[in-house]
Amino acid sequence: MIELNVNGSVARADVDPATPLLYVLRGDLGLHAAKFGCGLGQCGSCTVLLDDRPVFSCLLPVGAIGDHAVTTVEGLGTAKAPGGVQRAFLHEQAGQCGYCIPGMIARAEALLRRTTTPTEEEMRTAMAPSLCRCGTHMRILRAVRRAAVARGGGIVDPAEPVT
Amino acid sequence: MTRARFLKFAGVALTIAVAALGLLLVIAHRSAIASVERPDPRSFDPALVARGANLARIGNCVSCHQAGGGRPYAGGYPIKTPFGTIYGSNITPHPDAGIGRWSRAAFARALLEGVGRDGSHLYPAFPYTHYAGVTDGDVDALYAFLMTRPAVRATPPANDLIPPLGFRPLLAGWKLLFFHPAPIRTDISQPAEWNRGRYLGETLAHCSACHSPRGLLQQEKRGAGAYDGGWSGGWYAPPINARSPAVRAWTPERLETYLRTGLSRHHAAAAGPMGPVTYNLARANTADVRALARYYAWRMRDAPAAGVEPPLPDRRALAQRQYPSGARLYEGACATCHESGAPMIVAGRPVLPLGTPLHEDNPRDTIQIILQGLRPPVDASGPYMPAYADAFTDKQIAEIVGYLKSRHGSGPAWKDLQKEVAKAREEGR
């Protein structure tokens, strides 16, 4: 039995410690925000927060997590009461098919926990490991800029101002 | 000692110190070279500019003379040394921020002697110890190339060095000890291609700046210790002589492929500071890269793998017993890409047992690749290795590294892995 701290509460799963976290989130805990994309750490759709850092949950064995806190998009807000980054993504209509968006949101959240005043380049570097095949990157970046401003910060040299 | 004798002794010591400082200042003195109007870019022969462009790529100049996110040749890249940080200078032809007012003679003196236009000595982080052998024609070409770049108004941060190293005349002392340029003469017993490779490799490409060990004052080991392996930017540059740890021979053909693509399916992908080197060589003259490959393959001609390529036993069960938690982490995090039949292998990435880092005498490169990931530096399409710095603790990475070395590695066992991971994190920042 593996015990995990997910979205602020204790979750248990009877799995092999080498099982990737993503499978446990989706298969055992019913948390479906993080997506299976490539399973190889190439696309970022499975990104969740481990403490405050973004990780590919498809490549993170649950046995390695210990008492570190796992946060998925379900832990950042709900449909009725979306969190700050989620509100920014909604405002900018950053999702097309939406498959990459939970990973994008987790990645943006990690960036803004690290700094609310990143440079444009820092923001792009932080978001780069997540791919969007619909091509809504410009809207996604606008959403991250908006979320930074909403947290009292902002991109210090934005390529586009937040309007 | 009586008071009088002490005073006499102190007086003599002070006199010697003042005389030494005076002598240093005399030795260190170089005159400024008069500034010129920025030469008209159109005054340079396009063929000469193209030749300079090729040489700049072979020299990998842009790696130190461009900051992350900055403009090419505008400087600002931090070079970390044990004595502090030195920032690459702006070598665009901007008249104030760059070298726009430098005459050809001033440029040549900087490149060949390590003295700036104003007469101040340059830090040997700028590898003039290698450039001293550059031919006059190649100096002309590099000058023509740089003077025709867009002029960028950008001033790199001031160097941050421990006192008294900000006092540049001291560098004259360093040069007296360690800077003894000798011309590179053609070795008529070797083919022209080998000689070309040696000229480029020992001068502009300055390969030994990373691949040779350095002494206390950061001077490169020459002679017998040359190319015995060195350190750069938190990574280990393995030996590229008879001590090469590779388990497959570096033939000239394989080395040429590696230098031009950043990938050798028999060895490894170019990682860390070697990435930009291959990125630039991919854009350089093919014959020149072939010459470099020929010369450095020759330097590795007595390496173990050049004689017999050893078998690569898979000690999976042993490694699992020694590193049970490393084995579990490997299964969950690494196996999908690194076991046989995985998409990475199908895409031509080297298999783990061949990876040179696992055969090196220290774990640094293996650790950095896990921490930072690895993106093929030349052709970014296809699979890449993601970074694990945020996913795993030092202890967990140490477990994985121990497992990998035990299962696939060769050479002496690595020690204190957890400390090594912490150090790699710190130095790779």
Interface residues (C-beta under 8 A of the other chain):
Chain A: P17 A18 T19 P20 G39 L40 G41 Q42 L50 R53 P54 V55 F56 L59 L60 P61 V62 G63 A64 T119 E121 P129
Chain B: G68 G69 S325 R328 L329 E331 G332 A333 T336 C337 P343 M344 P383 Y384 M385 P386 Y388 D390 A391 F392 Q396
